[in-house]
Amino acid sequence: NRYTDWGNYYPYRTLRNLWMLSRYVPAEKMQIEFLNKWRNADKYDAADPFAPARYSFDYLFAITLAAQPLAWMEASNLPEEAYITASLLKKYQPLQLRFHQGVILPIGEEPSGRSWTGFQSTVSGTQGYLVVYREDNEQARGTIDTWLPEGKKVDFIPVMGSGKKFAAKVGAQGRVSFELNDKNSFALYQYEVKPKKGGYLHSTLITNDVLTTDLQSVMMREEEH
């Protein structure tokens, strides 16, 4: 899946590989590739909606955020416009350590090229990160199942990508609605679960070695179905 030479590199497949593996293998331990989308463009059908050239270079890099980004290319062959993505890399560098300190699990639908999908990094019971991808679909708003606690109010602050700041009450199965105006776009949010007024929110720290009972039970229920 790494090469454009044979026309078999498809960004959504790379995202799907990471999404599926991250349930069982720590995402931050994996190297996930992004390629030079301008190279071998003639190897793909001009009408192919999933060809690498259909995506922004920023989006190709963003696919790898939950893992260790691997620039599988010769940088000297990149066109000048590719270097605009350097500003995105600089934004991510101070966030990467904190993002990778959380437990990273897949959220939303399985990537198919047409899905709303993403990853959640649970740093503690009240804080973490969500990276959300709107693939090539017609819905500017997508509802995603997350690992957030049902019934809680959560603040979402965008730190990368095209998302907007908002607050939402988490629905059943951790459902939250996100809005991204463009196809094949993404947003990385920092989130905070808000305590009830006059009270406090019980917070359980989730480490990379131990998942909470709640997360484990949800995963078991999904496997049973």
ZAZA-785721 format. One record per residue (C-alpha): residue in one letter; residue number from 1; x, z, y. Coordinates in steps of 0.1 Angstrom, whole numbers, always signed. Each point is the difference from the previous one (the first is absolute). Layout:
<a; NUM; <X; Z; Y>>;
...
END
This chain:
<n; 1; <+0; +0; +0>>;
<r; 2; <+30; +1; +23>>;
<y; 3; <+8; -37; +6>>;
<t; 4; <-15; -27; +22>>;
<d; 5; <+22; -26; -18>>;
<w; 6; <-26; -5; -27>>;
<g; 7; <-30; +8; +23>>;
<n; 8; <-9; +32; -19>>;
<y; 9; <+6; +26; +27>>;
<y; 10; <-34; +12; +13>>;
<p; 11; <+0; +30; +24>>;
<y; 12; <-33; +14; -14>>;
<r; 13; <+15; +1; -35>>;
<t; 14; <+29; +20; +13>>;
<l; 15; <-25; +24; +17>>;
<r; 16; <-20; +2; -32>>;
<n; 17; <+31; +8; -21>>;
<l; 18; <+8; +29; +23>>;
<w; 19; <-36; +12; +2>>;
<m; 20; <-5; +1; -38>>;
<l; 21; <+34; +16; -7>>;
<s; 22; <-3; +26; +26>>;
<r; 23; <-26; +19; -20>>;
<y; 24; <+26; +7; -26>>;
<v; 25; <+34; -4; +17>>;
<p; 26; <+10; +15; +34>>;
<a; 27; <-3; -29; +24>>;
<e; 28; <+29; +12; +21>>;
<k; 29; <+23; -4; -30>>;
<m; 30; <-7; -37; -4>>;
<q; 31; <+16; -30; +18>>;
<i; 32; <-27; -25; +10>>;
<e; 33; <+10; -34; +14>>;
<f; 34; <-10; -21; +29>>;
<l; 35; <+13; -35; +3>>;
<n; 36; <+8; -27; +26>>;
<k; 37; <-35; -15; +4>>;
<w; 38; <+15; -31; +17>>;
<r; 39; <+22; -10; -30>>;
<n; 40; <-15; -24; -25>>;
<a; 41; <-33; -3; +18>>;
<d; 42; <-3; -35; -15>>;
<k; 43; <-2; +15; -35>>;
<y; 44; <-35; +13; +8>>;
<d; 45; <-32; -20; +4>>;
<a; 46; <-8; -4; +37>>;
<a; 47; <-36; +13; -7>>;
<d; 48; <+12; +30; -20>>;
<p; 49; <-15; +31; +18>>;
<f; 50; <+25; +23; -16>>;
<a; 51; <+32; -19; +7>>;
<p; 52; <+27; +21; +17>>;
<a; 53; <-2; -21; +32>>;
<r; 54; <-36; +12; +5>>;
<y; 55; <+12; +35; +7>>;
<s; 56; <+19; +15; +30>>;
<f; 57; <+35; +12; -7>>;
<d; 58; <-11; +34; +12>>;
<y; 59; <-27; +1; -27>>;
<l; 60; <+25; -9; -27>>;
<f; 61; <+22; +29; +10>>;
<a; 62; <-30; +23; +3>>;
<i; 63; <-9; -7; -36>>;
<t; 64; <+32; +20; -10>>;
<l; 65; <-6; +31; +22>>;
<a; 66; <-10; +23; -28>>;
<a; 67; <+32; -9; -19>>;
<q; 68; <+36; -8; +9>>;
<p; 69; <-1; -34; +18>>;
<l; 70; <+22; -26; -15>>;
<a; 71; <+8; -30; +22>>;
<w; 72; <+5; -25; -29>>;
<m; 73; <+15; -28; +21>>;
<e; 74; <+30; -13; +19>>;
<a; 75; <-6; +13; +35>>;
<s; 76; <+22; -27; +15>>;
<n; 77; <-26; -26; -11>>;
<l; 78; <-29; +16; +19>>;
<p; 79; <-14; -18; +30>>;
<e; 80; <+3; +17; +34>>;
<e; 81; <-37; +10; +0>>;
<a; 82; <+6; +22; -31>>;
<y; 83; <+20; +25; +21>>;
<i; 84; <-31; +11; +18>>;
<t; 85; <-6; +22; -31>>;
<a; 86; <+31; +20; +9>>;
<s; 87; <-22; +20; +24>>;
<l; 88; <-23; +10; -28>>;
<l; 89; <+29; +11; -21>>;
<k; 90; <+12; +22; +28>>;
<k; 91; <-34; +16; +3>>;
<y; 92; <-1; +8; -37>>;
<q; 93; <+35; +15; -4>>;
<p; 94; <-9; +34; +16>>;
<l; 95; <-32; +1; -21>>;
<q; 96; <+13; -10; -34>>;
<l; 97; <+14; +34; -11>>;
<r; 98; <-31; +19; +9>>;
<f; 99; <-22; -27; -16>>;
<h; 100; <+20; +1; -32>>;
<q; 101; <+0; +38; -2>>;
<g; 102; <-37; -1; -9>>;
<v; 103; <-17; -9; -32>>;
<i; 104; <-7; -37; +2>>;
<l; 105; <-30; -13; -18>>;
<p; 106; <-20; -33; +1>>;
<i; 107; <-33; -1; +20>>;
<g; 108; <-27; -26; +4>>;
<e; 109; <-4; -31; -22>>;
<e; 110; <+26; -16; -22>>;
<p; 111; <+18; -26; +21>>;
<s; 112; <-13; -34; -8>>;
<g; 113; <+7; -19; +32>>;
<r; 114; <-36; +7; +11>>;
<s; 115; <-2; +38; -1>>;
<w; 116; <+1; +31; +23>>;
<t; 117; <+28; +20; -16>>;
<g; 118; <+29; +24; +8>>;
<f; 119; <+19; +32; -7>>;
<q; 120; <-3; +36; +10>>;
<s; 121; <+29; +24; +4>>;
<t; 122; <-12; +36; -3>>;
<v; 123; <+26; +21; +17>>;
<s; 124; <-22; +32; -1>>;
<g; 125; <-36; +10; -3>>;
<t; 126; <-6; -8; +36>>;
<q; 127; <+25; -28; +10>>;
<g; 128; <+13; -33; -13>>;
<y; 129; <+1; -37; +5>>;
<l; 130; <-23; -29; -10>>;
<v; 131; <+11; -37; +0>>;
<v; 132; <-30; -23; -1>>;
<y; 133; <+1; -38; -7>>;
<r; 134; <-28; -24; +8>>;
<e; 135; <+8; -30; -22>>;
<d; 136; <-15; -35; +5>>;
<n; 137; <-37; +10; +2>>;
<e; 138; <-29; -4; +25>>;
<q; 139; <-6; +37; +5>>;
<a; 140; <+15; +15; +32>>;
<r; 141; <-10; +34; -13>>;
<g; 142; <+7; +13; -35>>;
<t; 143; <-9; +32; -17>>;
<i; 144; <+28; +14; -21>>;
<d; 145; <+0; +28; -26>>;
<t; 146; <+28; +24; +9>>;
<w; 147; <+13; +34; -13>>;
<l; 148; <-13; +18; +31>>;
<p; 149; <-24; +29; -4>>;
<e; 150; <-37; -9; +1>>;
<g; 151; <-19; +14; +30>>;
<k; 152; <+30; +7; +22>>;
<k; 153; <+6; -15; +34>>;
<v; 154; <+33; -19; +3>>;
<d; 155; <+19; -13; +29>>;
<f; 156; <+18; -34; -5>>;
<i; 157; <+29; -9; +24>>;
<p; 158; <+15; -34; -4>>;
<v; 159; <+38; -1; +0>>;
<m; 160; <+6; -36; -11>>;
<g; 161; <-20; -31; -4>>;
<s; 162; <-33; -10; +17>>;
<g; 163; <-22; +31; -6>>;
<k; 164; <-18; +21; +26>>;
<k; 165; <-2; +37; +4>>;
<f; 166; <-32; +15; -14>>;
<a; 167; <-16; +30; -17>>;
<a; 168; <-23; -1; -30>>;
<k; 169; <-18; +22; -24>>;
<v; 170; <+11; -6; -36>>;
<g; 171; <-27; -12; -23>>;
<a; 172; <-5; +3; -38>>;
<q; 173; <+30; -10; -20>>;
<g; 174; <+21; +4; +31>>;
<r; 175; <-15; -31; +16>>;
<v; 176; <+11; -9; +36>>;
<s; 177; <-8; -32; +19>>;
<f; 178; <+29; -18; +17>>;
<e; 179; <-1; -29; +25>>;
<l; 180; <+26; -28; +2>>;
<n; 181; <-9; -30; +20>>;
<d; 182; <+23; -26; -16>>;
<k; 183; <+3; -12; -36>>;
<n; 184; <+33; +9; -17>>;
<s; 185; <+6; +29; +24>>;
<f; 186; <+9; +36; -5>>;
<a; 187; <+1; +34; +16>>;
<l; 188; <+21; +32; -7>>;
<y; 189; <-18; +31; +11>>;
<q; 190; <+11; +36; +2>>;
<y; 191; <-30; +22; -9>>;
<e; 192; <-9; +36; +5>>;
<v; 193; <-29; +18; -17>>;
<k; 194; <-18; +22; +26>>;
<p; 195; <-11; +36; -7>>;
<k; 196; <-35; +11; +6>>;
<k; 197; <-7; +16; +34>>;
<g; 198; <+3; +38; -3>>;
<g; 199; <+17; -3; -34>>;
<y; 200; <+30; -13; -17>>;
<l; 201; <+8; -27; -25>>;
<h; 202; <+15; +10; -33>>;
<s; 203; <+31; -20; -4>>;
<t; 204; <+18; -7; -33>>;
<l; 205; <+34; -15; +1>>;
<i; 206; <+5; -30; -23>>;
<t; 207; <+35; -6; -11>>;
<n; 208; <+15; -30; -17>>;
<d; 209; <+1; +19; -33>>;
<v; 210; <-35; +14; -1>>;
<l; 211; <-33; -15; +8>>;
<t; 212; <-30; +22; +8>>;
<t; 213; <-26; +6; -25>>;
<d; 214; <-25; -19; +22>>;
<l; 215; <+22; -31; -1>>;
<q; 216; <+5; +2; -37>>;
<s; 217; <-37; +5; -7>>;
<v; 218; <-9; -31; +21>>;
<m; 219; <+26; -21; -18>>;
<m; 220; <-13; +12; -34>>;
<r; 221; <-36; -9; +9>>;
<e; 222; <+11; -35; +11>>;
<e; 223; <+18; -5; -33>>;
<e; 224; <-30; +11; -20>>;
<h; 225; <-21; -27; +17>>;
END
